[in-house]
């Protein structure tokens, strides 16, 4: 069990972990979410799995990069405003530096066949990690044994895969269903 950390130690750990995750994660926000879950839920126990799912859903529905949105939400949850700042800073430093280097040497990178081969290989690895995220999240939805959750999950999949419905509409509809369910199933005697 991890010893209790002071606020500054926790903020530093949040920054360094975000920096590490961002520096060694390729393939976009969904890949980063997997690594965030492994660190913040499984290893540090700073948040629980359901909360990570909720934060991921919020990160997806907010404008901007999912990795940055998730860093803001996880950072805020773990350390308030300073936690959000530490997590975002750690998340954006690696891509900014990588893009800076690539832009300086773009002509050399674009023409290099070995760089092209590395990128092709990384695509396969990224696809596997994204599939892992989908399977893990899908299993958690199925484990809840909620017909409505399963219907939303399968309906969203069918809408995007078969009917090419814009993901924004799917997220809005799923959010409306979630709000409606919360209103309709509000336990009796619970007041705001």
N, C-alpha and C positions, 0 to 999 in steps of 0.2 A: 504494500500500500504506500502511496506517495505521501511524503511528509507535507504538512501545510506550508504553502508558499506565501510570502508577503505580497502585497499588492504589486510592488515594483518587480519582484521576481516573476510573478504570474504574467505581467505585461511583457516582460522581456521574453519569457518562454513563448507567449503567444506570438510575438513578433518573429522570433527565430524559427518557430515551427511554421508559420505562414510563409516565411522566406524560403525555407527548405522545401515545403510542399510546392510552392510556385516555381522554384528553380528546377525541380526535377519532374515536373508534370507537363506532358505534352498532350495536346488533343482537346483543349478547351475546358469549359466550366464543369461539365459532367464528370470528367476525369478527376478534376480537383475535388469535387464533392466526395468522391470515394475516399480519397486520401484524408480529407478533413474528418470524415466519419471515423476512419481508423485511428486517427490521432486524438481528436477531441472527445469521441464517445468511447471507443474501445480501450485506448491506452490511458488517457488522462482522466476520464470519467467526469469531465467538466459539464457535459450535457448528456441527456439520454437519447436513445434512438428515435423515439417519437418526436422529440423536439428537433432533432436533426432533420427528420422528414418534413416537419412543418417549416423550418428555416429554409430548406431547399425549395419547397413550394413557393415561399415568399420571394426567394432570390430569383426564381424563374419568372415570376409575374411582374417583377420590377424592371423598369427600363435599365439598360446597361449590361455590362458583362456579368454573367452569372457568377464567375469566380470572385469578382470584386463585391457583388451584392451579398454573396454568401459570407465573405470575409467580414463585411460590415455587420451582418446579423449575428454571426458567431462571436465576433469580437465584442459587440455591444452586450450580448448575453453573458459573456465571460467576464468582461471588465468595464462595462459601461462605455462612455464616450472615448476614454483613453484606450480602452480595449479595441474599439472599432478602428480608431486611428492606427494603433499598432498593427492590427491584422491587415488593414488595407495597405499600409506602407510595406509590410512584408510581402504582400501579394503582388504589388505592382512593380517593385524594384527589379526583379529578374526579367520580366518581359520587356520593360523599358530598356534595360541594358542590352538585352539580346537584339531587340529591334534597332537600337542605336548602332550596334556593331554590324548587323546585317545591312543596314542602310549605308554605312560607310564603305562596305565591301560588296555591294550588291552585284556589280558587274562580274566579279570573280565568283561569287556564289551561284549566280544564275547560269553560268557557263560550265560549272564543274559537274561532271557526270557522277562523281562519288557523293557529292552533296545530294544530288537527285536520288541516288540509290538509298542513301540513309533516310531521306524523307519518305520514300516508298515503303521501306521497312517499318518506319515509325507509324505509318498509317495503319498497318495491320495490327500493331500492338495497341494503338489507340482504340481501334474498333473492338478489340477483345476487352479492354477495360470498360468501355461504354456498355458493351453487352453484359458485363459483370454487374454494373450499376443497375441496369434495367432488370436483370434477373433478381438481384437482391431486393430492390424496391417492390417488384412484382410479387415476390414471395411474401413480403411483409403485408402487402395488401390482401393477398389470398389468405394469410394466416389469421387475419381479423374475422374472417368468415362472415363478412357483411355483403349481402347481395347487392346493395346499392354501390358500395365501393368497387366490387368486382364489375358491375355494370359500367360504372364510370371508367374504370381502367380499360376494359375491353372496348367500350365505345370510343374512347379517346384514341386507342390504338387503331381501330378500324377507320375512324374519321381521318386520321393523318395518313395512314398507309394506303388505304383503298380509295378514299375520296379526296385526298389532298386538301383537306380543310386547313385553313391557316391556324397555327398553334395558338394565336392570340384568342381566337373565338373559342377554342377548346378550353383554354385556361379560364376564360370568363364564364363559360357555361358550367364548368366543374366548380368554380368558386360560388356561383349562384346556387347550385345544388347543395353545396356544403353549408352555405348560410341558411338556406331554406330548411335543411335538415336540423341545423342547430336551433332554429326558431321553433320548428314544429315539435322537436323532441326535448325541449327545455323541461327539466324536471319540475314537477309541481312544487310550489312553495319557495322557489328560488327567485329572489328579487335582485335587480341590479343595484 
